[in-house]
Amino acid sequence: MTVPTVRYIGDPMCSWCWGISPALQALAAYCKDHHIDFSVHVGGLRAGGGDAWNAPFKAFLRHEWETIQRVTGQPFGFTLLDEAAFHYDTEPACRAVVAMSQLLAERKDASQAVLAFFSGIQKQFYVDGADPKQAAFYRPLCTQAGVPYAEFLQHFLSPQAQAATLEEFQRCRSWGIRGFPSILLDRGGEMRLLASGHTTGTALMEKLESLLGDATATS
């Protein structure tokens, strides 16, 4: 019998992904308790950047972040918006998640640890205003994950990690993902949408139970 997998597709520099972070933590814990596989994937929100760091773009970000803070209660520091220049390229943060996923692959708690690493990137970016494009950004997160920083850095900067990240972007697109965050239920390659955009832990678990119940009833 195929074990179902909940697949979370996001980007550490996607603000709504930060907004639903508590819901994802609850969902991951639920999956662990109910013997459902859970995996984290990155889709590349602004891989390569492309948005000019100007007043209109910063105003758009401020409005978006204020809305998410009001709706979800998640904290934002806003200090990044005071920077005169910033290249909003999300590829390095996504590559960091891919690199850490590969380094943790053999651990029993790999999915939980990867999600914690993902959330750590989000907090340092959105609350602390730190830059995920800087390699030193990941030093404290490696300590928290129990991975030697030098080992992570070597892998993070490697051509292999860059290629694996591009493959991950393509995989997410092949699943029909066009927006983040998105959560899928994968049953042997059959994908069902659990949520796209803002959601809560309760809504996610209710939807998951419904889909699993439907599958059991029709099997």
C-alpha positions in Angstrom: 0.0 0.0 0.0 1.4 3.4 -1.0 2.0 5.8 1.9 0.5 9.2 1.0 2.8 12.2 0.9 1.9 15.8 1.7 4.0 18.0 -0.4 4.5 21.6 0.5 5.7 23.9 -2.3 6.9 27.3 -1.4 9.8 29.8 -1.4 11.5 31.1 1.8 11.2 34.7 0.4 7.5 34.4 -0.4 5.7 36.5 2.2 2.5 34.4 2.3 4.6 31.3 2.8 5.9 33.0 6.0 2.3 33.9 6.8 1.2 30.3 6.9 4.3 29.0 8.6 2.5 28.0 11.8 -0.2 26.2 9.8 2.6 24.2 8.1 4.2 23.3 11.4 0.9 22.0 12.6 0.3 20.0 9.4 3.8 18.5 9.5 3.2 17.4 13.2 -0.2 15.9 12.2 1.5 14.0 9.3 4.1 12.6 11.7 1.5 11.5 14.2 -0.6 9.8 11.5 2.3 8.2 9.5 1.9 10.3 6.5 5.0 11.4 4.6 5.7 15.1 4.5 8.2 16.8 2.1 9.3 20.4 1.5 9.8 21.7 -2.1 10.9 25.1 -3.5 9.4 26.6 -6.6 11.4 29.7 -7.1 9.2 32.8 -6.6 11.7 35.4 -8.0 14.6 33.2 -9.0 17.1 35.6 -10.6 15.3 38.7 -9.3 14.0 41.1 -11.9 12.1 43.6 -9.8 13.7 47.0 -9.5 14.3 48.0 -5.9 12.4 51.3 -6.1 9.7 53.2 -4.2 6.7 51.5 -5.9 8.1 48.0 -5.4 8.9 48.7 -1.7 5.5 50.2 -1.2 3.9 47.0 -2.7 6.0 44.9 -0.3 5.1 47.0 2.7 1.4 46.8 1.9 1.6 43.0 1.3 3.6 42.4 4.5 1.3 44.6 6.6 -1.7 42.7 5.3 -0.2 39.3 6.1 0.8 40.5 9.5 -2.7 41.6 10.2 -4.4 38.5 8.8 -2.0 35.9 10.2 -0.3 37.5 13.2 3.1 36.6 11.9 5.8 39.2 12.7 7.6 41.4 10.2 10.5 43.7 10.9 10.2 45.9 7.8 13.8 47.0 8.2 14.7 45.6 4.8 12.5 48.2 3.2 14.8 51.0 4.5 17.7 49.6 2.5 18.8 51.8 -0.5 19.5 48.7 -2.6 18.5 45.1 -2.5 18.4 42.4 -5.2 15.3 40.3 -4.5 16.6 37.1 -6.0 15.1 34.1 -4.3 17.2 31.4 -5.9 19.9 31.3 -3.3 17.4 30.8 -0.4 15.7 28.1 -2.4 19.1 26.5 -3.2 19.9 26.6 0.5 16.8 24.5 1.2 17.7 22.0 -1.5 21.2 21.7 -0.2 20.1 21.2 3.3 17.5 18.7 2.2 20.2 16.6 0.6 22.5 16.8 3.6 19.7 15.7 5.9 18.2 13.1 3.7 19.3 10.1 5.8 18.0 11.5 9.1 14.8 10.1 10.5 13.5 13.6 11.2 14.6 14.9 7.8 11.3 16.5 6.8 10.8 18.2 10.2 14.4 19.5 10.2 14.1 20.8 6.6 10.9 22.6 7.5 12.6 24.1 10.5 15.5 25.3 8.4 13.0 26.8 5.8 11.2 28.6 8.7 14.5 29.8 10.0 15.4 31.4 6.7 12.0 33.1 6.7 12.4 34.5 10.2 15.9 35.9 9.6 14.7 37.5 6.3 11.3 38.9 7.3 11.8 39.7 11.0 15.6 40.4 11.2 16.0 41.9 7.7 19.0 39.7 6.9 20.0 38.9 3.3 19.7 35.2 2.3 22.0 35.8 -0.6 24.9 36.1 1.8 26.6 32.8 2.7 27.1 33.8 6.4 23.3 34.1 6.7 23.1 30.3 7.0 25.7 29.8 9.8 23.3 30.0 12.7 20.7 27.9 10.8 23.3 25.2 10.3 24.1 25.1 14.0 20.3 24.7 14.7 20.1 21.9 12.2 23.2 20.1 13.5 25.0 20.4 10.2 28.6 21.7 10.0 28.6 25.1 8.4 31.6 24.3 6.2 29.9 21.1 4.9 26.8 23.1 4.1 28.7 25.9 2.5 30.6 23.6 0.2 27.4 22.0 -1.0 25.4 25.2 -1.2 28.0 26.8 -3.5 28.4 23.8 -5.7 27.3 23.4 -9.3 25.5 20.3 -8.3 23.3 22.2 -5.8 22.5 24.8 -8.5 21.5 22.1 -11.0 19.4 20.3 -8.4 17.6 23.6 -7.5 16.7 24.2 -11.2 15.4 20.6 -11.4 13.3 21.3 -8.3 11.8 24.3 -9.9 10.9 22.3 -13.0 9.4 19.5 -10.9 7.1 21.9 -9.1 6.0 23.3 -12.4 5.3 19.8 -13.7 2.9 19.4 -10.8 0.9 22.4 -12.1 2.2 24.8 -9.4 2.0 28.4 -10.5 1.7 30.1 -7.1 3.0 29.9 -3.6 2.4 28.6 -1.0 0.7 25.4 -2.4 0.2 22.1 -0.6 -0.5 18.9 -2.4 -1.5 15.4 -1.4 0.4 12.8 -3.4 -1.0 9.3 -3.5 1.2 7.3 -5.8 1.7 10.1 -8.2 -1.9 11.3 -8.2 -1.9 14.9 -7.0 -4.8 16.5 -5.2 -4.7 20.2 -4.0 -4.9 20.7 -0.3 -4.5 24.4 -0.3 -3.1 27.3 -2.3 -2.4 30.7 -0.7 -3.5 31.6 2.8 -4.9 28.8 4.9 -4.9 27.6 8.5 -3.7 24.4 10.2 -7.2 23.4 11.0 -8.4 23.9 7.4 -5.4 21.9 6.1 -6.0 18.9 8.4 -9.7 18.9 7.7 -9.1 18.9 3.9 -6.4 16.2 4.3 -8.8 14.0 6.3 -11.5 14.5 3.7 -9.3 13.6 0.8 -7.9 10.5 2.6 -11.4 9.5 3.5 -12.5 9.8 -0.1 -9.6 7.7 -1.2 -10.4 5.0 1.3 -14.1 5.0 0.4 -13.3 4.5 -3.3 -10.5 2.0 -3.0 
